[in-house]
Amino acid sequence: MYNERSIHSRKEDEVTTLRRQVAEWKEVAEKAMLRQNLKLEWEDVPLELQNDRDFVIAALRGNKLSWYSLSDKWKADVGVAVATMESQAMWPTHWLGDRRGGRRVKWQDLPVKCQTSLDVVVPALRAVEGPRWNDVPVWFRSDPNVVLAALERNKLRWRDVPTELQQNNREIAFLALVLQWTSADDCPCLDREFLREAVEGAKVSWDLLPTDLRDDVGFARSCSRFANEDIPRKILQPFPVLRQDVSFWQKVLDSTFSQQSLLELDVVDVPEALLRAYAPQEIRSDRDIMTRACGLNAKTFPLVHPTLGSDREFLDAVLEQSPQALQYMHHNTQLLYPDLVQSALTSLGRLHEIGSVVLRTVIEGIAPSLWDHRDFVLNWASSGLGFPEHLPKEISMPWREDKELFLLFAKHPRKGFLRNDEDFICR
């Protein structure tokens, strides 16, 4: 009984709150209705809200009320039917369910007035328990929006789509192209500019383009960005001339799919995989390209041309963006620029979320002779990188009895790199 009273009281509180909100601001009703933890029965809704069309529509859109519980007045309302069908198209099937057929309204239960409304038919075709194609009024079967909705839910076969729509309606033709029901060569409405934007947004595979565009290097060069790394890969394969094009590589590096945070770089192969497969020496020697590439993905550093890889200005710029690249620097270069190494360690120490695997590879990538110098280890400890437990076996650690160093390690512990052992710290 206590739980029942508690639930009833909570419902009353929810309804009272919504009632006040709707009275003050009509537009807040829809937002309030989207709260997933709120479910209402029609009889729980205050009378003035039962007569408020905006509230009823918002409740139906938010899947908070069952259409079957509404009064006949609202069941005959086309706008209410639209909201109901849109809700069934939006909410996953397993979220819908109630007594008396649930919130999934069956098409045959809607009044004829709603069944013959274009505004209702389109969302209904996308909805759970929506109409079959044979249920759609004949006079709507050539409407582009109706045909598109039916195709999206596999309620209509491509061969049954009117030829006029197949060839001249861009949305319908593009859907068929993406689903590989037709070829781009058979869709004259899909022009060059439209397909270029589709390629840039990764809405269509390069392989699905018309033959003349796939073979057109000018079209490939006209693409300004790529949302999927597979697109530049498909472009670079047949067009060797683009592999030496600095501007093309700049677009690849500036594309959305390359925008990763520094902390994710060690599990991201882009753009390293593309550069490894297709970049010639001229590109790997380009300061701007490789600085940008290494900044996006530290794993790109081994691909840098040796001459550029020992250039101090280049190294400074790379380590500032991606201190993890330190692990890939040649040992002789580390010994040549110890101040850059220290700067990278300081930057690594600020990356509190850096993973233990990454830090371990950095430890293993540092020149072994540096670990023999107390000043280097002191700088490591001061950077807050913790005790280097994974040092190569050949390193003798002459500083292992150094009290000052171990106090620093204790002062700047990092999970996984300092034993929480009082005796160990004292030793």
C-alpha positions as CSV (number, residue, x, y, z in Angstrom):
1,M,0.0,0.0,0.0
2,Y,2.8,2.4,0.8
3,N,4.3,1.9,-2.6
4,E,1.0,2.4,-4.4
5,R,0.3,5.6,-2.4
6,S,3.9,6.8,-3.2
7,I,3.4,6.1,-6.9
8,H,0.0,7.8,-6.9
9,S,1.4,10.8,-5.1
10,R,4.3,11.1,-7.5
11,K,1.9,11.0,-10.5
12,E,-0.1,13.8,-8.9
13,D,3.1,15.8,-8.4
14,E,4.1,15.2,-12.0
15,V,0.7,16.2,-13.4
16,T,0.6,19.3,-11.1
17,T,4.0,20.4,-12.3
18,L,3.1,19.9,-16.0
19,R,-0.2,21.6,-15.4
20,R,1.5,24.7,-14.1
21,Q,4.2,24.7,-16.8
22,V,1.6,24.4,-19.6
23,A,-0.5,27.1,-18.1
24,E,2.5,29.5,-18.0
25,W,4.3,28.4,-21.2
26,K,2.6,26.4,-23.9
27,E,5.8,25.6,-25.7
28,V,7.3,23.9,-22.6
29,A,4.7,21.1,-22.9
30,E,6.5,19.2,-25.6
31,K,9.9,19.3,-23.8
32,A,8.2,18.1,-20.5
33,M,6.6,15.3,-22.4
34,L,9.9,13.9,-23.6
35,R,10.9,12.9,-20.1
36,Q,11.3,9.1,-20.3
37,N,10.4,8.4,-16.7
38,L,7.0,10.0,-17.0
39,K,4.0,7.8,-18.0
40,L,0.4,9.1,-17.8
41,E,-3.0,7.5,-18.0
42,W,-5.6,9.7,-19.7
43,E,-7.8,9.7,-16.6
44,D,-4.9,11.1,-14.6
45,V,-4.6,14.2,-16.8
46,P,-6.4,17.3,-15.5
47,L,-9.5,18.2,-17.5
48,E,-8.1,21.5,-18.9
49,L,-5.1,19.6,-20.2
50,Q,-7.4,16.9,-21.8
51,N,-8.9,19.8,-23.8
52,D,-5.5,21.3,-24.7
53,R,-4.6,20.1,-28.2
54,D,-1.0,21.1,-27.9
55,F,-0.6,19.1,-24.7
56,V,-2.3,16.0,-26.2
57,I,0.0,16.2,-29.3
58,A,3.1,16.7,-27.2
59,A,2.1,13.7,-24.9
60,L,1.6,11.5,-28.0
61,R,4.9,12.6,-29.6
62,G,6.7,11.7,-26.3
63,N,5.0,8.3,-26.1
64,K,3.4,9.2,-22.8
65,L,-0.2,8.5,-23.6
66,S,-2.0,5.8,-25.6
67,W,-4.1,6.9,-28.6
68,Y,-6.6,4.3,-27.6
69,S,-7.3,6.1,-24.3
70,L,-8.2,9.4,-26.0
71,S,-11.7,10.8,-26.5
72,D,-13.4,10.4,-29.9
73,K,-12.8,14.1,-30.4
74,W,-9.0,13.6,-30.5
75,K,-9.1,10.3,-32.3
76,A,-10.7,12.1,-35.2
77,D,-8.2,14.9,-35.2
78,V,-5.7,14.6,-38.1
79,G,-3.0,16.4,-36.2
80,V,-3.3,14.0,-33.3
81,A,-3.1,11.1,-35.8
82,V,0.1,12.6,-37.3
83,A,1.7,12.9,-33.9
84,T,0.7,9.3,-33.1
85,M,2.2,7.9,-36.3
86,E,5.4,10.0,-35.9
87,S,5.8,8.7,-32.4
88,Q,5.5,5.1,-33.6
89,A,8.0,5.8,-36.3
90,M,10.5,7.3,-33.8
91,W,10.3,5.1,-30.7
92,P,11.8,1.6,-30.9
93,T,9.2,-1.2,-31.0
94,H,10.2,-2.7,-27.6
95,W,9.5,0.7,-26.0
96,L,5.9,0.6,-27.2
97,G,3.4,-1.5,-25.4
98,D,0.3,-1.1,-23.4
99,R,-3.0,-2.8,-22.8
100,R,-5.7,-2.6,-25.5
101,G,-3.3,-2.9,-28.3
102,G,-0.6,-0.8,-26.7
103,R,0.6,2.6,-27.9
104,R,1.1,0.9,-31.3
105,V,-2.0,2.1,-33.1
106,K,-3.2,-0.2,-35.8
107,W,-3.8,1.4,-39.2
108,Q,-7.3,0.0,-39.5
109,D,-8.3,1.6,-36.2
110,L,-7.8,5.1,-37.5
111,P,-10.9,7.0,-38.8
112,V,-11.3,7.1,-42.6
113,K,-10.7,10.9,-42.3
114,C,-7.2,10.2,-41.1
115,Q,-6.5,7.3,-43.4
116,T,-7.2,9.5,-46.4
117,S,-5.0,12.4,-45.2
118,L,-1.6,12.7,-46.9
119,D,-0.2,14.2,-43.7
120,V,-1.0,11.0,-41.8
121,V,-0.2,8.5,-44.5
122,V,3.5,9.5,-44.9
123,P,4.5,9.1,-41.2
124,A,2.2,6.1,-40.9
125,L,4.2,4.2,-43.6
126,R,7.3,4.6,-41.4
127,A,5.5,3.6,-38.2
128,V,5.1,0.3,-36.4
129,E,1.8,-1.2,-37.3
130,G,1.5,1.2,-40.2
131,P,-0.3,0.5,-43.4
132,R,0.8,-1.9,-46.1
133,W,1.2,-0.5,-49.6
134,N,-2.1,-1.9,-50.7
135,D,-3.7,0.1,-47.8
136,V,-2.5,3.4,-49.2
137,P,-5.2,5.3,-51.2
138,V,-4.6,4.9,-54.9
139,W,-4.4,8.7,-55.5
140,F,-1.4,8.9,-53.1
141,R,0.7,6.2,-54.7
142,S,2.5,8.5,-57.1
143,D,3.3,11.1,-54.4
144,P,7.1,11.3,-53.9
145,N,6.9,11.5,-50.2
146,V,4.6,8.5,-50.0
147,V,6.8,6.5,-52.3
148,L,9.9,7.5,-50.4
149,A,8.4,6.5,-47.0
150,A,7.3,3.2,-48.4
151,L,10.7,2.4,-49.9
152,E,12.4,3.3,-46.6
153,R,10.3,0.6,-44.8
154,N,10.5,-2.0,-47.6
155,K,6.8,-1.7,-48.2
156,L,7.3,-1.0,-51.9
157,R,9.5,-2.8,-54.5
158,W,11.8,-0.6,-56.6
159,R,10.4,-2.0,-59.8
160,D,6.9,-0.8,-58.8
161,V,8.0,2.8,-58.4
162,P,6.8,5.0,-61.3
163,T,9.6,5.5,-63.9
164,E,9.1,9.3,-63.6
165,L,10.1,9.1,-59.9
166,Q,12.9,6.7,-60.5
167,Q,14.7,9.0,-63.0
168,N,13.7,12.4,-61.9
169,N,13.2,12.4,-58.1
170,R,16.6,12.9,-56.4
171,E,15.7,11.6,-52.9
172,I,14.1,8.5,-54.3
173,A,16.9,7.8,-56.8
174,F,19.6,8.4,-54.2
175,L,17.9,6.0,-51.7
176,A,17.8,3.3,-54.4
177,L,21.5,4.0,-55.3
178,V,22.7,3.6,-51.7
179,L,20.6,0.4,-51.3
180,Q,22.0,-0.7,-54.6
181,W,18.6,-1.2,-56.2
182,T,19.8,0.7,-59.2
183,S,23.0,2.2,-60.7
184,A,24.0,5.8,-60.8
185,D,24.2,5.6,-64.6
186,D,20.5,5.1,-64.6
187,C,19.7,8.1,-62.4
188,P,20.2,11.3,-64.5
189,C,18.8,13.4,-61.7
190,L,21.9,12.7,-59.6
191,D,24.1,15.3,-61.0
192,R,27.8,16.0,-60.5
193,E,27.4,18.6,-57.7
194,F,24.9,16.5,-55.8
195,L,27.2,13.4,-55.9
196,R,30.2,15.4,-54.9
197,E,28.4,16.6,-51.7
198,A,27.3,13.0,-51.1
199,V,30.9,11.7,-51.4
200,E,32.2,14.4,-49.0
201,G,29.6,13.5,-46.4
202,A,30.2,9.7,-46.8
203,K,26.6,9.3,-47.8
204,V,27.6,7.2,-50.8
205,S,30.5,4.9,-51.6
206,W,32.9,5.8,-54.3
207,D,32.2,2.5,-56.0
208,L,28.6,3.5,-56.5
209,L,29.4,6.6,-58.5
210,P,28.8,6.8,-62.2
211,T,31.6,5.4,-64.3
212,D,32.5,8.8,-65.8
213,L,32.9,10.3,-62.3
214,R,35.0,7.4,-60.9
215,D,37.4,7.9,-63.8
216,D,37.5,11.7,-63.5
217,V,40.6,13.0,-61.6
218,G,39.1,16.5,-61.7
219,F,36.0,15.3,-59.9
220,A,38.2,13.5,-57.3
221,R,40.3,16.7,-56.8
222,S,37.1,18.8,-56.4
223,C,36.1,17.0,-53.2
224,S,36.9,19.4,-50.4
225,R,36.6,17.0,-47.4
226,F,36.0,13.4,-46.5
227,A,33.9,12.0,-43.7
228,N,35.1,8.5,-44.2
229,E,38.7,7.3,-44.7
230,D,37.6,4.8,-47.3
231,I,36.8,7.6,-49.8
232,P,40.4,9.0,-50.1
233,R,41.7,5.4,-50.1
234,K,39.5,4.6,-53.1
235,I,40.6,7.9,-54.8
236,L,44.3,7.4,-54.2
237,Q,44.4,3.9,-55.6
238,P,43.5,4.7,-59.3
239,F,45.0,8.3,-59.3
240,P,48.8,8.2,-58.6
241,V,49.0,11.9,-59.6
242,L,47.0,12.8,-56.4
243,R,49.5,11.0,-54.2
244,Q,51.9,13.8,-54.8
245,D,49.3,16.5,-54.5
246,V,50.0,18.5,-51.3
247,S,46.6,20.2,-51.4
248,F,44.9,16.8,-51.6
249,W,46.7,15.5,-48.5
250,Q,45.9,18.7,-46.7
251,K,42.2,18.0,-47.3
252,V,42.6,14.4,-46.1
253,L,44.2,15.6,-42.9
254,D,41.6,18.3,-42.3
255,S,38.7,16.0,-42.8
256,T,36.2,15.1,-40.1
257,F,37.3,11.5,-39.7
258,S,40.8,12.7,-38.8
259,Q,39.8,14.9,-35.9
260,Q,40.7,12.8,-32.9
261,S,41.9,13.9,-29.5
262,L,45.5,13.3,-28.5
263,L,44.4,10.7,-26.0
264,E,42.9,8.5,-28.7
265,L,45.7,8.6,-31.2
266,D,47.3,5.4,-30.2
267,V,44.2,3.4,-31.2
268,V,43.5,5.4,-34.4
269,D,45.2,4.3,-37.6
270,V,44.1,7.4,-39.6
271,P,46.0,9.1,-41.3
272,E,48.9,6.8,-40.7
273,A,47.5,3.9,-42.8
274,L,46.8,6.2,-45.8
275,L,50.2,7.8,-45.6
276,R,52.0,4.5,-45.3
277,A,50.2,3.0,-48.3
278,Y,50.2,6.0,-50.7
279,A,52.4,8.9,-49.6
280,P,55.6,9.2,-51.7
281,Q,58.9,10.6,-50.3
282,E,57.9,14.1,-51.5
283,I,54.9,14.1,-49.2
284,R,56.8,12.5,-46.3
285,S,59.4,15.2,-46.5
286,D,56.8,18.0,-46.5
287,R,57.1,19.9,-43.2
288,D,53.5,21.1,-43.0
289,I,51.9,17.8,-44.0
290,M,53.9,15.7,-41.7
291,T,53.6,18.1,-38.8
292,R,49.9,18.0,-39.1
293,A,49.9,14.2,-39.6
294,C,52.1,13.5,-36.6
295,G,50.0,15.9,-34.5
296,L,46.9,13.9,-35.4
297,N,48.5,10.5,-34.9
298,A,51.8,9.9,-33.2
299,K,52.1,6.6,-35.1
300,T,52.7,8.6,-38.3
301,F,56.2,9.7,-37.0
302,P,58.1,6.6,-38.3
303,L,56.9,7.6,-41.8
304,V,58.7,10.9,-41.7
305,H,61.6,11.3,-44.0
306,P,64.9,10.9,-42.0
307,T,66.1,14.4,-42.9
308,L,62.9,15.9,-41.6
309,G,62.9,13.6,-38.6
310,S,66.1,15.1,-37.2
311,D,65.1,18.7,-37.8
312,R,64.8,20.5,-34.5
313,E,62.1,22.9,-35.6
314,F,59.9,20.1,-36.9
315,L,60.4,18.0,-33.8
316,D,59.5,20.9,-31.5
317,A,56.2,21.4,-33.4
318,V,55.3,17.7,-33.4
319,L,56.1,17.1,-29.8
320,E,54.1,20.1,-28.8
321,Q,51.0,18.7,-30.5
322,S,51.7,15.0,-29.8
323,P,54.2,14.3,-27.0
324,Q,53.5,10.5,-27.5
325,A,55.7,10.8,-30.7
326,L,58.7,10.8,-28.4
327,Q,58.6,7.0,-28.4
328,Y,59.2,7.0,-32.2
329,M,62.2,9.4,-32.2
330,H,65.5,7.9,-33.2
331,H,67.7,7.4,-30.1
332,N,70.5,9.5,-31.5
333,T,68.0,12.3,-32.1
334,Q,66.9,12.1,-28.4
335,L,70.5,12.4,-27.3
336,L,71.0,15.3,-29.6
337,Y,68.1,17.3,-28.2
338,P,67.6,16.4,-24.5
339,D,65.7,19.6,-23.9
340,L,63.0,18.5,-26.4
341,V,62.8,15.2,-24.7
342,Q,62.3,16.9,-21.3
343,S,59.6,19.2,-22.8
344,A,57.8,16.1,-24.1
345,L,57.9,14.4,-20.7
346,T,56.4,17.5,-19.1
347,S,53.6,17.5,-21.7
348,L,53.0,13.8,-21.1
349,G,52.8,14.4,-17.4
350,R,49.9,16.8,-17.9
351,L,47.9,14.2,-19.8
352,H,46.3,12.6,-16.7
353,E,44.2,10.2,-18.7
354,I,47.1,8.8,-20.6
355,G,46.9,5.0,-20.6
356,S,49.4,2.6,-19.1
357,V,50.0,0.9,-22.4
358,V,50.9,4.2,-24.1
359,L,53.2,5.2,-21.2
360,R,54.9,1.8,-21.3
361,T,55.7,2.2,-25.0
362,V,57.1,5.6,-24.3
363,I,59.4,4.2,-21.6
364,E,60.5,1.5,-24.0
365,G,61.1,4.0,-26.8
366,I,63.4,6.3,-24.9
367,A,67.1,5.9,-25.5
368,P,68.4,3.4,-22.9
369,S,71.5,5.5,-22.1
370,L,69.2,8.3,-20.9
371,W,68.0,6.1,-18.1
372,D,71.5,5.8,-16.7
373,H,71.6,9.6,-16.0
374,R,70.2,10.7,-12.7
375,D,69.2,14.2,-14.1
376,F,67.0,12.5,-16.7
377,V,65.3,10.2,-14.2
378,L,64.9,13.2,-11.9
379,N,63.1,15.1,-14.7
380,W,60.9,12.1,-15.4
381,A,59.9,11.9,-11.8
382,S,59.3,15.6,-11.6
383,S,56.9,15.4,-14.6
384,G,54.6,13.2,-12.5
385,L,54.9,10.1,-14.8
386,G,55.4,7.7,-11.9
387,F,57.9,5.0,-11.3
388,P,59.1,3.4,-14.6
389,E,58.4,-0.2,-13.8
390,H,58.7,-1.4,-17.3
391,L,62.3,-0.5,-18.1
392,P,64.3,-2.8,-20.4
393,K,66.3,-5.4,-18.5
394,E,69.6,-4.1,-19.8
395,I,69.2,-0.9,-17.9
396,S,71.1,-1.1,-14.6
397,M,69.2,1.7,-12.8
398,P,72.2,3.1,-10.9
399,W,69.8,5.5,-9.2
400,R,67.7,2.7,-7.6
401,E,69.0,3.5,-4.1
402,D,68.4,7.3,-4.5
403,K,66.2,8.5,-1.7
404,E,65.4,11.8,-3.3
405,L,64.2,10.2,-6.5
406,F,61.9,7.8,-4.7
407,L,60.4,10.6,-2.6
408,L,59.6,12.3,-5.8
409,F,57.9,9.1,-7.1
410,A,55.9,8.9,-3.9
411,K,55.0,12.6,-4.2
412,H,53.7,12.2,-7.8
413,P,52.1,8.7,-7.9
414,R,50.5,7.5,-11.0
415,K,48.1,4.5,-10.9
416,G,49.9,1.4,-12.1
417,F,53.3,2.9,-11.9
418,L,54.0,3.1,-8.2
419,R,53.5,0.3,-5.7
420,N,51.3,1.2,-2.8
421,D,53.8,-0.5,-0.5
422,E,55.1,1.5,2.4
423,D,58.2,-0.7,2.9
424,F,59.0,-0.4,-0.8
425,I,58.8,3.4,-0.6
426,C,60.9,3.5,2.5
427,R,63.6,1.3,0.9
